[in-house]
């Protein structure tokens, strides 16, 4: 029994230092990453492609996600400053923004994956569906849909006292709490599965293109089309393809833990647990939550590592070329 208080104190100390120092580092790195990614994707060479439009929307969402959702968490658990408790409006707006930008980052990544499926298809009619006009329509309509879908957070979130006797911005008890729990669980599992599925679909399309038999020289039109396709995939879109692949891998690695832990919490929610067990579960939740923000903060550095073209673009931006 004497070891339990020391264990809890140790976990609380780690939790505080993680959000105090690690959180600040993640905030700074994430801000720089989003700004440089936006500068690259909005350059003349890349902004004309549909995929780059999705990446611009993704980086804007990442930036807003970091400051609207992660920043309050960092202040609360790293510096004991809870901005959401100042008034009910701040509480509800913070929860709404957390819901919204969390799903938007996933939505834009999925849409970028679907665009890659279109552009790597062996069917020319399907490839032609990958257009800037479609990208703008999907982004605008999808953003409006998710803004309306999560409007419930502006009405059913309140400042409540939790099981540790601490006041916090939380979901209203009852059916809405159950809805929020299952929604978060389904989202944490379904989105990585969709991203994996679409990623495998892209790989299948690329392999299918490589297996296509060469056309006769006399088939001028088809030969030109295939040449254009090969050039488009292997040269002009290589940068965006690598970036999307790395974003997908990183998203799954760092987002999956929170999904797995949410499944565990749903299974044991009716079990009686001690205060120490609940505190340990809260610690694990905060660790998994911290992990879930990492993909939004390291995109630029991964792109620098995997792409020579991206490094060249960053160099040109720094040198104002």
N, C-alpha and C positions, 0 to 999 in steps of 0.2 A: 504493500500500500504506500510505503514511503517513497517508492520510485515513481509513482504516478504523477505527483505534482511536479517533480523535477523534469519528467518527460514532457509534460504539457508546457512547462516554462521554456524548455529547450525548443519545442516545436514553434511556440509563439515567437521566440527570438529569431529563428530561421525565417519564419513567415514575415516578420517585420523587416529584416535585413534584405530579404528577396525583393520586397516591394519598394524599400527605401533606396537601395543602391541599384539593384537589377532593374527595377521599374524605371528609374530615372535614365539609366543607360538605354533601356529599350525605347523610351520616349524620344530621346535624342537621335538614336540610330534610325528609328522609324520615321521621324520627321525628315531627316536628310535623305533617306531612301525614297520616300514618296515624292519629294521635290525633284530629285534627279531623274527618277523614272518618268515623271510627268514631262520633264524637259526633253527627254529622249523621245518619248512616244508622240509628242506634239511637233517634232521637227518635220520639215517638209518631206524628207525621204520616207518617213514611216507613217505619218498621219493619214495618208491617202488610202491605206489598207483597212478593211473592215476590222481585222483583228486588233489593230492598234487603237481603234475607237473603244473597243471593250476594255483594253488595258488602261486607257485614260480614265474611263469610268471606274475601273477597279482601284486605281491608285487614289483617286479622289475619295472613294468610299473608304479605303484603308486609312487615309489621313483623318477623315472625320470620325472613323471608328476608334482610332487611337485616342483622340482628344475628347470624344464624347463619352466613351465607355471605359477605356483603360485608365485615363487620367484621374477620374474620381476614385477608382479602385486603388491606384497608387497612393493618392493622398490619404485615403481612409486607412489602409493597412500598413503603409510605410511611414506616414507622418501624423496619424491620428487626427486627420482633418476630414470631416464628412460634409461635403458641400450639399449633398442631397437632403440633409436634415434641416437646412435653413428654412425651407417652406415646402408645402405640398406640391406647388407648381414645379419647382426644381426637381423634386423627387420623381414626379411623373414624366417630365421631359427627359430626364436622364435615362429612365427605364425605357421609354419609347425610342430614344436615339440608340440605345444599346441593342434593342430588338431589331430596329430598322437597318442599321449599318452592318450588323452581323450577317443578316440574311442577304443584303445587297452585295457584300464582298463575295459571298458564295454564288449568288445569282450571276454576277458578271463573269466569274471564273467558269461557270458551267456554260454560259452563252459563248464565251471565247472557245471553249472545247467543241461546242456544236458547230461553230464557224469553221474550225479546223476539219471537222468531219465533212462539211460541205466542200471545202476547198481541196481536199485530198480525194474526193470521189472520182471514180473513173468515168462517170456519166457527166458529159459536158453540161446538160441541162441543170443538174444538181449543183455543179460548180458555179454556174451563173447566178445562183440564188444568194451567193455570198457577196453582198453589196453594202456600200456605205449607207444607203438609204434604209435597208433592212436593219442594219446595226443601230442607227439612230432611232428607228421606230421601236425596236425591241428594248433598248435602254430606257427610252422615255415612258413607254407603256408599262414596262416591268417595274420601274421605279415608282410610278404612280400607284400601281396595284399594291405593292408592298407597303407603301405609305398608308394606304387606306386599310389594308389588312391588319396592320399593327396598331390601329388607332384605339383599340381597346385598352392599351396600356395607359392612355391618358385619362381613363375613367376608373379602372379597377386596380390601381396601385396606390398604396397608402403607406404612411409611416407607422410601423408596428413594432412592438417589443418582441424580440425573438426569444428562443429557448434559453439563451444565456443572460437574459435580462437587459439586453442592449437594444436601443431603438435603432431601427434600420428601415430603409426604403424597400418594401417587399410587396408581394402579391396579396390581394385580399383573400382571407381564409375561406375555404369551402370549394365550390365547383371550379372557380376561376384558378385557384392554386393548382388543382388537379390538371386543368387544361394547360396551364403554363408549363407544368412539369412534363406532361406527355408531349407537348409541342416541342419543347427543347430537346427531349430525348429522341423523338422521331427525326428532327432536323439534324441532330448530331450524328445519327447513323445513316440516314438516307442520303445526305449530301455527299459524304465521302464515297458511298457506293456508286452514286451517279457519276461522280468525277472519274472513278476507276473505270466504269463501264464505257464512258465516252473516250477515255484515253486509250483503252483497248481497241475501240472502234477505229480511232485514227490510225493506230499501228496496223490494223487489219487492212485499211484502205491503202496505206503506203506500200505494204507488202504486195497487195493485189496489183498496184501500178507497176511495181518492179517485175512482176511475172507476166505482164502483158507482152504478147509476141510482137516483134517488130513488124511494121506495116511495109508493104511494097513501096519502092521509090516512086512508082507511077501514081500512087494515091497521095497527091500533093496536098490536098486540103487536110486530110486526116493526119498526115505526117507533120504538117505545120502546127496543127492543134496539139499533137502530142509533144512536139518540141517546146511549144509555149508552156504547156503544163509542167514539163520537167524543169524548165528554167524557173517558172514561178514558184514551184515547191522547193527546189534544191538551192535556189539563190535568194530570191527576193523575200521569201517567207521563212527562211531558215532561222533567222534571229527570233522572230515571234514564236516559231514552233519550239525552239529550245527553251525560251522563257516560259511558255505555257507548260511544257513538260516539267520543268523544275518547280514551278509554282504548284502544280498538281501534286508532286511527290512531297514537297514540304508541307502543303496543306494537310495531306492525309496523315503524315507522321506526327504533326503537332496538334491536330484537331481530334484525332481518334481517341486519345486518352480520356478526354472529357466525356465523350460519348460512351465509352466503356464504363466509366465510373458512374454516370447517370443511370445506366442499366442496373448496376449494382445497387444504387440507392433505391430504385424503384422496387427491386426484389426484396430488400430488407426494411422497407418503409413501415411495415406493420410490426416489426420486431421491437422489443423493449431494449433500449441501449442506455448505458450509463453516460454521465456527463463527460467522462474522459473519452469514451468511444465517439461521442458526438463531436468533441473538440478535434479528435484525430481525423474524423471524416471531413470536418470543415477545413483542416489543414490540407488534406489531399485535394479537396475541391479547389482551393485557392492555388495550389501548385498546378493543377490541370488547367485552370482558368488562365494563369500566367502563360502557360505553354500555348494556349489557343491564340494568344495575341502575337506570338512570334512570327508566323507567316506574313502578317501585315507589316512587319517592321524590318525584314531582312531581304526583301525582293531585289533591291538594287545591288547589294553585295553578292548575291548569288549570280545575278546577271553578269557582273564584272568577272566572276570566276569562270563561268561557262562559255562566254562569248567574246571573241576578239573584236567583233563588230561593235558590240556594246561598249567595250573599253575605249574603242576609237571614238565613238560618239560622245562619251563622257569627257574624253580629252579635248575634243573640239569645243564642247560647251564651256569647259574651264578656261580654255584659251580664247573663248569668244569668237570662234571661227564659224 
